[in-house]
Amino acid sequence: MLLAIDSGNTNAVFAVYSGDELLASWRISTNSRRTADEYAIWLTQLLSLAGLKPADIDAAIIGNVVPDAMFNLIQLCQRYLNCEPLVVGKPNCSVGIGIDVDMPAKDVGADRVANSVAAQDRYKPPLVVVDFGTATNFDIVDRNGNYCGGVIAPGPNLSLQALEMAAAQLPHVAMLRPPSVVGRSTVPAMQSGVFWGYVGLIEGIVRRIREERGEVMGVIATGGLAPLFAGATETIETVDRDLTLWGLRLIYRHNTNK
């Protein structure tokens, strides 16, 4: 079985694949100080709840965008799973698609690569992949299935946090779709500004990407907040919650033929 680890700035997702079947997945908050031992205790318990055990895992792939977390993730695989993980971005890891940007080895995060790999496999390019994470990424997959750049914007929750920190009288609020555009008190007014502001951002950036490239492009959304925003705009055509994990699975298969 394969353990796919998608380690982002806010959360890390661990998923177990048997062949192409996703057996289970779990989410943990990202903490660069979390040790391999702590990961192992957490993962062993969750594997047990799914009827699995560490010995069932014989391979691993890591897609990580937090450099300080990398050492302990690798240690987890080596010490507790007895396998050498394939790491996206390392020289020995081929991703199977073209990376057409100025500095491909430096500028493209593992999550963006994995999303592009999965998108060209599951859908018909050209595509815009919108990933709602700590940042909101808009990544372009051209008609030949190659990654060719994108747009990075602050994520919705990050924008809310910045608003709370900068304005002394504004409270902490949850990221929700408000009942109306015009808020009649502070909380719904803040939620409306961020929510509908992001809907406008999504629609505006996708429209400009299509105009700049001069072609019709499908739009795929992934990430925790994708369903929330997809329900408010017709620009997002499909929500694929497991897109990044599937991309990691494909990259592993490309490198090992397993």
Buried (B, 14 or more C-beta within 10 A) or exposed (E): BBBBBBBBBBBBBBBBBEEEEBBBBBBBEBBEEBEBEBBBEBBEEBBEEEEBEBEBBEBBBBBBBBEEBBEBBBBBBBEBBEBEBBBBBEEEBEBBBBBEBEEBEEEBBBBBBBBBBBBBBBBEBBBBBBBBBBBBBBBBBBEEBBBBBBBEBBBBBBBBEEBBEEEEEBEEBEBEEBEEEEBEEEBBBBBBBBBBEBBEBBBEBBEEBBEEBEEEBBBBBBBBBBEBBBEBBEBBBBBBEBBBBBBBBBBBBBBEEE
